[in-house]
Structures are given as structure tokens and as C-alpha cells.
Amino acid sequence: MISTDAGKGIDSVVTHIFKNGVEHRECMRHLVANFQKRYRGEVFEKHLWPACRAYQIHRFEEHYNLMYEACPEAMKWIHDNHKHLWTRHLFSEASKCDYVTNNIAETFNSWIRNEKSLHVVDLMDRIRQLCMQKMFLRRKIAMKLKDKILPNVMKDLFASRGLKYIWRYSHKEGGKEGEMLGEVEGVTKNLVHWRHTVDLHEGKCTCRRWQIAGLPCTHALCIITSIRGYNIEDYVHEYYSVAKFKKAYGKSVKPMTDRKQWPQVNPGFKLWPPILKRVVGRPRVRRYKSVAEGGSGKRTTRCKRCKQLGHMEKTCNEYVYESDAPPPAPPKPKRKRGKKNVTVVPSSTAEPTQQQPSFSDPL
């Protein structure tokens, strides 16, 4: 499974290299950021993220159809420009991962934020040191674990118990004694009735969360905890086991000497550094945050000549009453830049006249 953001370069390279049936997902946070540059509205704020998090196709269609009825052009734009997987109901059940964002990559970028200003060789050597130290600490933690499943996973599962559901038991025809079936029902916060069936032997629930994530859903936990002698650890996938954790951090990253002790290699040519144009001022270390991340939508500058906002001193044409003020700047012809049209969709619109695309096509 591979998850990429909105970068066109890495998207084309990953698609070109990994062709052997690798599941290619797309970060929903970057998709929403690109989508909101063109289409906005209350219907998208209510149904775009729930459509992404839906494990079942009929739940996805409920939210998708409401957005399609409000603005068919917006759904066609997603269908044409974001063809990778971005909704959970299309995820494979093999990877046991239900992430819809690539926050793991953002965590890695934050992990090395103080080393990004180093040269390439020094940066790679520093990343090697961080990975070496992390592998050692994780292996040290793994040696202390004695349970079957990781403690943080079991803590989350134990917190999901005790829900007020109604359950019933059944059995498989021709099955063994321990092969049980269950039926769980309840109501949502909006008093909408629901019902799901659970197969403990196959590890399946009709909500499909158990199959995709590998962890028993709340419906399965309701059946497991209601039967005496049944343990939750026996129904968690082996990917969350302590044995897999120890195997993942069993190997180590080898220590290395400094660059002065490395063997001298003659490549046959002289590699010169690239010619860089250094801008005025101190180089910026922190990246610009988007509005969704808490950053400012537009940067404001104050003119040192007229003390007004919106322009700089070298482009100032305002009249200043001070006699010792510098002369105004000559007017410059303004360039015409095409702006992206942002379509605001109202909450209630007429029925669409276009034909809805098929859900069998890749999104």
C-alpha cells in the first residue's frame, strides 16, 4: 500500500515504478485543500469527509449522491483529477490499514525539521543516526513486552467496550462448536436504527471495519465480551502482535565512522556544487502553513514611506506630507493574472441535468 499527497512528480513516478498490483491511495487532506480552491459550500463540509471515512459502499453513496445533486461539476472534477483511492470502501483488506491521510510522512518531516538545513551527505548521516537510535529504543521496549498484543492497541479496544447494544447469537450450519454468528443492533446519535452481523470465526462484520483495519469493531467487541471465556486478543490480527513488533525492530542500523576515515574513491570526474543565487536576508527555516493548518491566508506588508498596508516602499505612489520623504516610485504596468474561479454551492439547488458517473469506475 502506498499513500501520496498532491505532488504531481511523486505521483507519476510511483505510478510508473509500482505496477505489480500495489494499492495506491491518496491523502484526503491534500485532496480537500485542492478541492476547496475551486468549490465550496455547506454540502461539501458535511458530506465530503464522511464519504471518505465510509467503510460500506451504500454509506459512501448516500453522501456522494447529496454532493452530486448539489454540484455535478465538483464531483466530476474529483473523478477526473483524483483517480487514486481516497475512500475506505475501496481499500484492500490485505494491508490492514485504514489511514486516509499521510500524516506519518508529516511526522517524519517534523522529526528532521532541525536537520533540513544540512548538506545532503550530512543530512543522510543524521537521518541514519536518528533511525539507529530509534531502532535501539524500540527493540529495548520490545524485549520487555510479554503479552500477545501490543498494550496501546489493547487499551483502545478496552475503551470501546460497554456500549449499549442489543445482541443475539446464532450458529453456522455444519460448522464446529466454536463457530458462532452474532447479530448486533442499536441506534445512532440521530436516532437512526442500524443492524450488523458478526462472524467471529472468519473475523468479519458487515460494517467492514474489522476486515480493513484488522481490529475488532464495536459490534464484534459486543459479541466477544458477552461470552464467557472469549478473549479479545484472540481476534486481533497478527500485524498488531508483540511478535511482529519484535520482528520489525529485530535488525539494527550499524554505526559508522566520520567522513575522514571513509575510503577514498576516485569517480573519474570532478563534481562541482551547483550555482545558487542567495537571496537577501536570513534563509527561512519554517515552511508556510496553509489556512487549514492555522496559518494566515494572506501576508500583509507595511510601507516604510507612507506607513500604509498592502505595498512596499519601492512601489509606493501615495502622497506623503513630509518634506524629507523619498520621492514616489514610478508606476509599473500591472500584469494580468488569471484567477481560479471558486464555485460556492448553496445548500439547496435544483436537480442535476448531467448523467452521474458509475461507481465502478476508479475514483
N, C-alpha and C positions, 0 to 999 in steps of 0.2 A: 504494500500500500504506500502511495506517495501523495503528499499533500503540498501544493504550491500556492503562492499568492498571486497577485495580479501582474507580476513581471512577465512581459512577453518573451524575453530572452530565455529565461529558465524554463518557461512553459514549452517552447518549441524544442529545446534541447532534450528535456526529459521525455517528451512525447516521441522524439526521434530515436533515443537510445533504448528506453524500456518499452519493448514491443511484445514481450512474451506474456501477455495476459496480466500485466501489473495494473492494479486498480489505481486510477489517477483521480484524486479528489482535489477540490478547490476550496480555498479558505473563504468562509462565508463572510467574515468581517471585511475583507477586501472587496468582495462582490457587492456588499451593501454600500460601501463607500463609493464605488464607481456608479452604482445604480442611483444613489441619491444626488449625483451631479446632474442627472437628466430627468428623473421622475421623483416626485414627492407627493405625499398625501396620507391621510389618516388610514386609508385601507391598507397601504403598504406597511405602515408602522404596526398595525395589528396582526397582519397575516403573513408577512414575509419570513420573519424568524420562526414562527410556529410551523410554517410549511417546511422549513429546513430541518427542524427537530422532529418531524413526524416519522415514526418507525413504520407505520402502515400506509399503504397507498391510498386508501379511502380517506384517511385523515389528511394526507397531503392534497388530495383533490378538493377537499372542502375549502381549504384556504386558497389553493391555486385558482379555483373557479371564481371565487369572490374577487380576486385581484384581476382576473382576466375579464370579468364583466365590467369592472370599473375602467380598465385601460388595457385593451388588447395589444397596443403598441409596446407597452412596457414589458409584457410577458414575451413578446416576440423578440425584443432586444436581449433579454436574458437567454432565450433559446438560441439566438444567433451568435452571441458574443461569449457565452459561458457554457461551453459544451461538456465540461467535465462534471464529475459527480459533486453535487452540493447539498443533496437532501438524503437523510438517513434511510429512507425506504428503499434506496437503490444501492446501499452499501452491501458489500460482501460479508458473509457470516464466517469467513475463514480467518480474518485478521483479528477479530475480537476487539475492535477499536471503533468507538462511535464519535470520535472528535470531528467537529465541523469547522474548526479553526486550526491554524498552525501556530498556536501560542508557544509550543515547545521551541520553535525557531526563534521567536521573540525572546524567550527566556535565555537562550544561548547568547543572543546578541547583547542582552543586559549583563550576562556573566562576563563577557570580554570587553565591556564598554571602556574600561580603563587601559586596555592594550591595543585598541584600534589604531592609535596614532603611531605605532611602531612600524618598522620596515617589515617586509614580507617574511624574511628569514627569522627575524626576532619575534614576529607575531606568531608564526607557526611553532617556534620553540616554546613560547609562553603558553600556547594552547596545549602543547604536549605536556608541559608541567602541570597545568590545571587538570587535564584528564588523568595523568598519573596519580595525582593526589586524590582525585575523586574516586578512582577505581580502588585505591588502597582503603579509603574510608568506608566505601560501600562493602568491600569484602570483609572488613573488620566487623561491620554491623551484621553481615550475613552469617558469620560464624557464631553469633550469639543467638540467632533465631532457632527455635526448636519446634515451632508449630508447623502445621501443614500449609496454611495460607498466610500471606503477609498480614501483619497486625493492622495496618491502616485500612486495608480492604475489609477486614472483618469488622472494624469499628464502624465503617459506613453502613455495612449490612445490618449490624445490630441496631443502629439508629433508625433503620427503616421498618422495624417490627412494630407490632401493636396497633396497626391501623384497623379501623372499624369496618371490616369487610365481612361479607357473608360467603361461606364456602361450603361445598358439598363434595363428596368423594364418589369415585367410580372405579372400575377395573377394566383391563383390556381383555377382549375375548381371546382365549387361548394363550394368554400371557402368563408369566410367572407370578409368584405370590407378591413380590415387592413392586411389580409394575403397576403403579396407581395413576389414575387420572383425577383431575380436580376441576371444579367449576367455581369461579370467584366472581362476585358481582358487588356493585356499590354505586355511589353517585358522586359526581364531581362537585366543585365549589358552586357551579351554576345550577345544581340540582338536575344534572343530565345523567340518566341511567346508563350504565355500561356493564358488560359481562365478558369474561375471558376464560378460556380453557387452558389447563396446565398439564403437561406430560412430564412427570418427574424422571422417568427412565430415559427418555430421549433428550431431556433438557430443553424443552420448547414451551413457549407460551404464545398465544395468538397476538399479543401485543408486540412481539418480535424484539423486544429489548434484550431478553435473555440470550437469544441467538446471536445478536450483533455485538453486544458488549461482553458476553461471557460471564456476567454476574447475574445471579437470580434477581428477577424483578420483584416488585412488591407483591404481585399476585402469587408468584412461586413461593416467596417467603411466608406468605399467609398459610399456604398448604404445608410447607416444611415444618414450621414452628408449631403447627397444631397437632402433629403426630408425635407421639412419644417414641424416643429412640432415634429420631431422624436428626442429623447434624447438618448445619448449613455448609460446613467445609467440604462435605462430600459432593455438593452441587455447584461449586465454583470451578471454573475452567483452570486447567493446569498452568496457563500463562501467568496466573496470579499466585502461583505456589512459591514456597520458600526454595524448593529445589531449583526452579527456573531462575530465581533471583541469584542463587549461589552460582549457577552455571554461567549467568550473564557476566558476573564480576569475578569469575574464576581466574581468567588470564590477567596479565598485568602489562603496563606500559614501561618499557625498560628505561633506566636512567641513561643520560648521555653526558659527555664531557663538553667543555666550552669549545668555541669555534677555533681557537688556536691549536687545539690538539686533533682536529679533524684531518684526514688525509688530503694532501694537495692533489688536485685533479686538473689536468690541462685539457680544456674542451676544444682547443684549436682555434679559438676566436676570442676577441675582446668584447665583453658585454658592458656597454656604457649605460648609465642611468638615463631615464627619459628626461627630455627638456620640459620643465614645468614653469609656468608663469605664476609667481607668488603674488597674491592679491594684497592690498593694503590692509593692515590691521592683524590682529591675532587670529589664527585659524580657529574656526568654530569646531567644538568637540561634540556638543549635544545636537541631536537631529531636530528638525522642525516637526512638531506634533500637529496632527490634524485636529479638526474641531471635535470629532468623535472621541479623541483621546484626551480632551481637555485643553488643547491648545487654542490660541487666538485665531479667529478666522482671517483677519487682515491685519498686517503690520502697519502702524501709524508712525510717521516721521514728523519731526518738528523743524521748521526752518529757523536757522540761526540769524537770518536777516530781518524777517518780519514777525517772527515768533508764532507763526500760524502752523496748523497741522496740514499734512497732505502733500507736502513737497519739500525739496531741499534748497539750500542757499544758491547753488549754481544754476538752478532752473527757476528762481523766484522772479516774478514780474509784478509783484504787488507794490503799491506806493507806500513809502516809508517817510514819516515826517522828520526824522532825524537828519541833520545836515551832514554828519560824518558817516552815514550809512553807505555801503558799497552800491555801485550802480546796478540797475536791474539787468537780468540776463536777457540776451536776445531771444525772441520767440523761435521755437522749433516746430517744424511741421509734425503733426501728430500722425502716428501710424494707425491704420485701421486694422483692428484685430477682430477676428470672428469669435463671437461668444457662443458658448454652448447653450442651447435652448433647454431650459428646465421646465418640464411639464408638471403642473400641480393638478392632481386628480381630486375632484370633490368626493365627498362621502357617498353621494347618491347620484348616479348617472343613468342614462338610457341603456337599453340592451345593446350589445355589440352587433355589428353587421358583418364582421370578419369571421372566418372559419377558425375554430380552435385547433391548435396543433395536437397531434396524437401524443399520449403519454408514453407510448412505446419507443418514441424517438429519444436519443440521448440528450440530456439537458446540459 
